């Protein structure tokens, strides 16, 4: 990427050359999904809300053993013809290249947490985590006293409120756990075991597996399959309501799914009633008789729980584990090393006047940790040449990082549940740990006595331009919250209608990109 001369007119943007590095959250993310969503959102904002003349082109960055693709949104004067995207080794007219642009990159970390924890290990982690706030109640209360500046009287009431909330949360978790365990024990106490539980069901079904019954079941199965495809298409439509890239095939496919589902169901019902087979009635009676449904429901629930634990919760368990002796600690280090390298590249390549870091969900925690990592590296004394950070960021390059936007962020929750704790008299260790995670952290108000030392790293807040931190959250997003433990320049609540799904709504919300653009780009 060659840096263009800085133009006199930046069309209202804070800098002619800006870069956004976006870090995704938990779940089964695929490469370039984050880049796709964010690029479309920013492009729509620039072209529709700001009425700029924009052109979208890819950028390729060659790494040691892989190639990363980013997107460049070039901004041209009004009425200027939009050129074709440049191709290497082909002649390029400098007048056709954007002098003002916003580049967008993603940091993709999902593979680092795959298959690191089993469902059983994740459940164990959840149960252990549930008691952490009560085990370290005094630590959390001190943080709230310091962050909220509570008086002694208010601190007492806050302690009562906090203890009641934590006890209720522990009770609810273990109540449902005990309820499920009770059902399991009641089923096990019967004269059968898991391996033979389905045998009576198979024996009962055999007499009905005639050719007629089998064909009718195939038709019912076809109905369920096509109905499932149609539902999946409708769900994707609701989650991604933007302009489709293949509208005609999409409409045909959905219509065909619905028509085939209706045809399969009509044929199955007609044949079922005409032949007086009553397949559905017999199947229902066989499955529900003598509790035969229980192992089927149990297996289904177990499969769903296992998927949720390994695909989502395990990501949090792996990354938030700060125990260097843990088997998942290497994965956390790999994620943080990769994010730090990506951010340092943008800061040191010389192509950008402003770099902005964005993080969604757990990605906001990674983004925050990445900033702390760069600050610690900058403030640390350099070790031997073979063991130095590469590249080593200068203060001028560090000041290129101008902003952080967190959305759907659990930063407060991660700090509350997963930070490393110290013994009651470990004044020095407590300050070292705080120093390593000190960026914009509000003081806890602890009394370190004669062991107190200054550890604040304020380089980002002492640059020629103020560093800005924006936080977007929603009450119906159970992961996010208004951040209380950190100094954030601006926080905005987004009013989404659907609980839980609100956690993903930022990606496609024009209001979110307006918040980001007005606060950090313009």
N, C-alpha and C positions, 0 to 999 in steps of 0.2 A: 504494500500500500504506500504509494508516494504521496507525501503531504503537498497539498496545493497551496499557492500563495493565499494569505489571509485577505479576503475581500473587504471592501469598505462597507458593503451592505450585507448584513446577515439576516435580513427579513424578520427582525425581532428576536431571533434566537440569541441566547447568551454567548454563544461562541460559534464560529463558522464550522468548527470540526469537533463534534461530540460523539462519545461512544457510550453505549449502555451494555453492561454485562448482567445478564439475568440468570438467576439460580432457581431451579425448580424445587418443588416440595416432595412429599412422600408419595408412594404409590408406584404403580407399574408404568413409569414414564418411558417413552420411546425417544430416540434421538431426534432432535429438531422440532419436537412438538412445542417446546417452550419458545423456541425461536419463531415458529410459525405464528403462534397466538400473539406474542408481544409485537412482532413486526407488523402484523395486520392492524393491531390496535393503534400503534404509533402512527402508521401510515394514514389510517382513516382520520386520526386526530389532526395531523398536519394538513392533509388535503381537504378535509370537509369542515372541521371546526375552525382551522386557521386559514383556509382557502389559499394554500400555497401550491405552487406548480411543482409537483414532485415526480421523481422517477425511482423505481425500486430495482436494484441490481445486486447480484451476489458478490461476495468477497471470499476468496480462498486464502487460508493461511496454512502454509506447509510446516508441520511439526516433524519431529524426528521419525516417527513411524506411522503418522496418520495425518489426514487433512481436515481442517476445521472450516466450516462454511458459516459465514456471517451474512448479514444483509445491510446494504447501504441505501439509505433514503436520501437521494440527492435533491436539493432544492434549487430551482432555476427561476430567473426573473419571469414575471407574468408575460405570457404570450410567447415565451421562448420555446422553440420546438424541443421535444423530448428525444434525446438521442438513443441509439441502441446501446445496450450494455457492452462495455469494452471486452475484447478478447485478446489474450496475450499474443505478442508477436505480430499483431495486426496494427496498421497505422492508426493513430488516435489523433483527432483534432482537439487541441487543448481547449478551444472555445466550447466544445461539446461536453466537457467534463465538469461535474458540479464543483464549484468552489465552496459551497456550503452543503454540509451533509451531516446526517445522524447515522452512525453505524451501530448495529445491534448484534450481540453475540450471546450465546448461551453457555453456561457451564453445566455439563451433563455428568452427574455423579451416580445415577441409579445402579449401574452394575457393581459398584463397590460394596453395596449392602446385600446383594443377592446371595441367598443360601448361607448366610452367616449364622442365623439362629433358627432353630426349629420352632414349631408351634408350642411344644412343651416348654422350651427354654424361654420363649416369649411370655407365656403365662406366668412362669416363675418370676420373671422380671417385673411384670405388672403387679403381682402380689407383693413383692418386696418394695416396689415403688410406692404402693398405696400407704405404707406406714411411714414413709420418709418425712412428711411434714410433721407428724406427731413426734417422731424420734428426735427431730431437730427443731422443735417448736420454738425454743428460745431464739435460735438463729433467725428464723423467719419473722418472729415478732420484732427483733432488733432491726431487721431490714425495713419493716413497715414503719417503725418509729422514725428511722432515719429518712426514708423516702417521703413519708407523709408528714413528717415533722409533728408527731403527736405529742401532746402533753401526757403527764403521768396518768391523769384521770381518763383521757381518751384512749391511752394505751391499754388500760385495764379493760375497758369496754371492748376494745378491738381484740384483746386476747380471748375474752369470753365468746365473741362472735366467731373468731377464727377456730377455736377449739371445738365449738359446736358444729361448725361446717365440716371440719375434718373428721370428727367422730361420725357424723351422718354419712359422709362419703364412704368411710370404711365399712359402716354397717350395711349400706346399700350394696356395695360390691360383694361382701361376704354373705349377705342374705341370699342373693341370687345364686351365688356359688354353692351355698349350702342347699338351696332348693333344688338345683340341678343335681347335686350329689345325692340328695335324698331320692329323687326319681330314679337315678341310676342304680342305687343300692336296692330299691324296691323291686326293680326289674331283674337285677342279678339274683335276688333271693328266690326267684321262681325256679322250678325244676327244669332249667335249660341253660345253655351257655350261648355266647355270642355266635360261635361258629355254626350251631345247629338251629339258631332261632328262625332262620328263613326256610328251613327244610319243610315245615308244615305248609307254608305258603306255596312252595313249589309243588308239593304233592297235591294240594287242593286245586292248583291251576291246570294240572296235566289233563284231566278229563275234558276240559273246555278248549283245549288246543286242537280243535278240528280245523279243516281247511277253511270252512266258512268263518268260524270265530277268528282265525288267524288273519284272514283278509280284512275283516271288519276292524280288527285291532290295528292293522297296518294303515287303514284309512284314518282312524282316530289319531294315530301317531303322526301321519302326514299333516293333519290339521294342527296339532300341537307344534310341530316343527315350523310350519309356515307362519302360524300366529306368533311364534317366538321371534322369527326374523322380522316380522312387521313391527312388533313391540320394540325390538332393538333399533330399528330405523327411526321410530318415533322418539325414542329416548335420545338418540344422537341428534335428532333435529332440535329437541328442546335444549340440549346442552351446547350445541353449536348452531345457533340460529343465523349465523352469517350467510353471506352469498355463497351458494354451492359452486364447486368447480365443474360438476357434471350434472346439471339440473335435469336434463331429459332422461338419461338412464336412471337417475335416482327416482324420479316420479314413476317411470315404468316399472322399476323393481318393486317399489312399495305397493303400487296398484296390483301387480302380479301376485305378490305375497298375500294380499287381502283376498283376491279372487280365488287363488288356489286354496287358501285356508277355508273359505266359504264352500268351495266345491268339495273338498275332502270331508268336511263336516256334514254337508247335505247328503253325500253318497253314503257315508257311514251310518247316519241316522236312518235314512231310507231303507238300507239293506238290513240294519239291525231290527227295525220294527217289522219290516215285511217278512223276514225269516223267523220272527219271534225268538231271536237268539238272546236278546236282553244282555248283551255283552257287558255294558257298563254296570248294570245292576248286579250281575254275578261277580264282576271284578270288585266292586265296592264291598259286597258282602264277604267275599273271601279275604280281602285285605284287612277289613275292620274286625273280623271275627276273632275272638280269643286274644285280643291285644296284638295281633300280628303287625299292626301298623307301627308299633313302637320302635322296633329296630330300624324300619325304613326312615321314620322321622328322625331318630337319633343319629343315623348315619348321615342324613342330609344336613342336620344342624352342625354335626362335627366337621363335615367338609367345609361348610360356609365359615365356621369359626376359624378353622385352620387356615383358610385362604386369607381372611381378614387379618389374622395375626401375622402371617409370614409376608404378606404383600404390603401392609401398611404399618402396623404397630412395630414390627421388627426393625424398620428403618429408623424409627425414633430410638429404639433400644440400642441399636448399634452405634449411632452417631453420638448419643448423649452419654455413652459409657466413657468416663474419664479415668477409669482404672487402667494404668499402663500394663498391669499383669493380665488383663482380660484378653481373650482370643479375638475379640472384635475391635480392640484398640487400634490395630494396624489398619483396619478399614477406615476408621475415623481419621487417622493420620493421612491416609491416602487421599481422602476427600478434601481435607484442609490443604494439603500440599498442592493438589490440583487447582483448587480455587485461588490460592495465593499466586501460583504461577500464571494463571490466566489474567488475574488483575494486574500483576506486575508487568506482564507483557504490554498491556494497554497503556500503563503509566509510563513505561520506558521507551516505547517504540518511536515516540516523537511525532506521531500522526494526529494527536488530539490535544485540544486546548482544555477540554473538560471530559472527565470520565465519571459516570454515574453507576452505582451498584444497586441492583434490585433483587429482592428475594421474596419468594412466596412460601408460606407455611414453614416447614423445616429449613427450606432454602434461605429464609430470612435469618435463621440462627447461624447457618453456614456463612452468610454474608457478614454478619456481625463478627463472628470469630475470625473471618479473613481480614477484616480491618484491624482487629487487635493483633493478629499475627504480623501484619506489615508494620504496625507501630512498634511492636516489641523488637522486630528485626532491625528497624531503623535506629532505635535507641540503644541496642545492645552493642557492646564492644565486639569488634570483628575478631573471629578466631583465625586459625591457620588458613592459608590460602586455599587448601583443598577442601575446607569445610565451611566456606563462606556462602551466604545466600547468593543465588545466581538468578537474575541480576541483582545487584545491590542498589536499592532505590535511594535517590538523593532527595533532599528536602524539596527542591523545586518540582521534582517528579511526583512526590507524595502530595504536594499541593494541587496537582492536576485532578486528584480525586475530589470532586466537588459536592457529591451528594449520595444519599442512601434512601431508597424507598422500600419499605417493608409492607407487605399486604397479606392478610390472613396469618399474621405472625403470632406464634406462641412463645415469644421471647421471655415474657414475664413468667409463664408457666414452666418453661425449661429452667429458668434460673431458680424458681421456687422449689421445684422437685429434684433437679438433677445436678445442681452445683456441688462442688467438692466442699466438704465440711472439715472443720479443724477442731482440735481439743480446746477446751475452755481457756487455757492459758497460753496457747500457741500464737502469740502476738506477731512474731516475725513471719511465720508460715502463712498466717491469714493475710498479711499485707502483700506477700509475694504472689499468692493466688489472685488477690484483687488486682495487683499490678498487671498481671497477664491478661486480665479481662476488664480493663478499666475504661475503655472508650465510652464516654457519655454515661457512665454508670453513676447514679446518684449515691452520695455517701451514706453509709449505714449508720454512722454515728457511734461506732465502737470506740472504746477508750483503750488505747494501746500504751498509755503511760509513757515511760522513758524510752520505750522501744518504737515509738512512732517515727515514721520517715515518709518523705514525700515521694510518691510514685506515679503521679498523674502524667499521662502523655497527651499533651495538648497541641501537637503539631498541626493537626487538621483544623483546629479552631483558631489557629494563629496565622493563617495564610492571608494573602492579599484579598481574598474573597471568602466570605463566611461559608462554612460547610453546612449543608442543610439536610435534615433527616425528616422524611415524611412517613407517616404510618396510616395505612387504610385498614379499617376493621369493620365488623358488623356484629350486632347482637345475636343474630341468628347463625353466625359462624362460630361453632363451639370451640374451634381452635384459636381464633384470634381474640384480641382484647385491646382496650386502650392501655398503652404501656405506662406503668407507674414507677418502675424501678430505674428508668433511663430518662435522660434529658432529650426529648424529641421536639424539634422545632414546630411541627404541626401534625395534628392527628385529626382524621376525619372519619366519622361513622357513615357507612353506606347502608342504606335501608333496603335490604333484599327480602323477598317475600317467602322463599322456601327454606325452611330450616335445613341445616347440614349442607345442602347443595349451595348455600350461600358461600361456602368456603371456596368454591370454584368460580363464582360469579364475577369476580374482579376481572378475569382474563378477557371476557367479552363485553365488559361494561364501558361504554364511551365516557361515562362520568369519571371512571377511574383514570383513564388516559388524559382526560382534561385536568384532573387533579395533579397527575404526574407532570404533564407538559407545562401547565401554568406555574407550578412550583419549582421545577428544576430545569426545564429546557428553555423557557422564555423569560 
